[in-house]
Amino acid sequence: GFHEVSLDEIQRGDVIFMQLEAPVPNHLAIWLGADQQILHHLQDRLSSRDMYGGYYQKNTAKIVRHNSK
């Protein structure tokens, strides 16, 4: 299972649920930790590392961590 964590508690490997131009969360990213980097995959694009902030942070619905961590 998973449990929700706050942005202040985020750790490498946590999953960020985002709501991008949709009424429900429809996009996920993995927190890489270094330099606020996330790994994610937008439709019709290659997977990429991007800075987490601005648009992505504004549209974050929740952050979860696997219970094994």
C-alpha positions as CSV (number, residue, x, y, z in Angstrom):
1,G,0.0,0.0,0.0
2,F,0.8,3.7,-0.1
3,H,0.3,6.6,2.3
4,E,0.1,10.3,1.5
5,V,3.0,12.7,2.4
6,S,3.4,16.4,2.2
7,L,5.7,18.3,-0.1
8,D,7.9,19.1,2.9
9,E,8.4,15.4,3.5
10,I,9.0,14.3,-0.1
11,Q,11.8,11.7,-0.7
12,R,13.4,10.1,-3.7
13,G,11.0,7.6,-5.2
14,D,7.8,9.2,-4.0
15,V,5.0,9.4,-6.6
16,I,3.4,12.8,-7.4
17,F,-0.2,12.8,-8.7
18,M,-1.0,15.8,-10.9
19,Q,-4.2,17.0,-12.4
20,L,-3.3,18.5,-15.8
21,E,-6.2,20.1,-17.6
22,A,-8.6,17.4,-16.3
23,P,-11.2,17.1,-13.5
24,V,-9.3,14.3,-11.9
25,P,-5.6,13.4,-11.4
26,N,-4.4,12.1,-14.8
27,H,-0.6,12.4,-14.7
28,L,2.1,10.9,-12.5
29,A,5.8,11.7,-11.8
30,I,8.5,10.1,-9.7
31,W,10.5,12.4,-7.4
32,L,14.2,12.0,-8.2
33,G,15.3,14.3,-5.4
34,A,18.4,15.9,-6.9
35,D,17.8,19.5,-7.8
36,Q,14.0,19.1,-7.5
37,Q,13.9,16.8,-10.6
38,I,11.0,14.6,-11.5
39,L,10.8,11.8,-14.1
40,H,7.5,11.7,-16.1
41,H,6.1,11.0,-19.5
42,L,3.7,13.3,-21.3
43,Q,1.5,12.0,-24.1
44,D,3.2,12.0,-27.5
45,R,6.6,12.8,-26.0
46,L,9.6,10.8,-24.7
47,S,10.0,10.4,-21.0
48,S,11.9,13.2,-19.5
49,R,13.5,14.7,-16.4
50,D,12.1,18.1,-15.5
51,M,12.2,20.6,-12.7
52,Y,9.3,20.2,-10.3
53,G,7.8,23.6,-9.7
54,G,5.5,26.2,-11.4
55,Y,2.9,24.4,-13.5
56,Y,3.5,20.9,-12.1
57,Q,3.5,22.0,-8.5
58,K,0.5,24.2,-9.0
59,N,-1.4,21.2,-10.4
60,T,-0.3,18.6,-7.8
61,A,-3.2,16.7,-6.3
62,K,-1.2,14.5,-3.9
63,I,2.1,12.9,-3.1
64,V,2.3,9.2,-2.0
65,R,5.0,6.9,-0.7
66,H,5.1,3.2,-0.7
67,N,4.7,1.7,2.8
68,S,8.0,-0.2,2.5
69,K,9.9,3.1,2.7
